[in-house]
Amino acid sequence: MKRYDMHTHILPGIDDGSKSVDQSVELLNGLKTQGVEAVCFTPHYYSHMVSAQEFLKNRNSAFETLKDSIPKGLEVRLGAEVFVTNYLFSDENDLKSVCYGKSDYMLTEFPYSSDFEDDCYTNLLKIMGQGITPVFAHIERYPKLLKNHRKIKELADMGVLFQSNAVSYSELGTRKKLVKLIEQGLVHVIGTDVHSENRNSYKYYDTAIKYIEKKLGIEAVERLCKNSEEIFSKA
Ligand SMILES: [Fe+2]
């Protein structure tokens, strides 16, 4: 079963993640030690600060500096962690351009205080109206959603996918909540959200997979990998 990391800040010098090519290579080698074979680069795209076009220009130059140093045995794709604001929907922005590669899946981040009965919900509908499937980054960071499984289920029934961070499976309270969500099919993919050796480290990936397997069986892990594969193969 192939292991995927669907959320990383490994591209050098573009956001608050890796600061250099050397550090990026270290992080990629770190992921390899965890058995990860496929990695999505998802730098922050703050739609209220830059246009999609400008973000893509920066992302491409960061990728150019790294691409020849990517360790052998790793498959990579380009994506973005898209912070959704009203500015995202300006005429000049092509939303598909900030999806995972050529796919119609977009890693999204909303204000964490949202209960999705507000503007965030309207913006979510706008994204989906363009034929894009949002993948909510780190579902565990939305306290109001975590307390409202009915809302999570409603969003999932609409087609929204949810990602959780590997590090959260080493946090006692959070991991229990996440396992419940996985059990109900409400967490779809895993990522590290690695920024550095210490911030959301790659070191948690294998522990997360083993914890999920121990609690829910290998089938649950297989489902997560299969969902990631579905996105990755189209990216
Ligand atoms: Fe992130």
Boltz pocket constraint, residues with backbone or C-beta under 6 A from the ligand:
constraints:
  - pocket:
      binder: B
      contacts: [[A, 7], [A, 8], [A, 9], [A, 42], [A, 81], [A, 137], [A, 193]]
      max_distance: 6.0
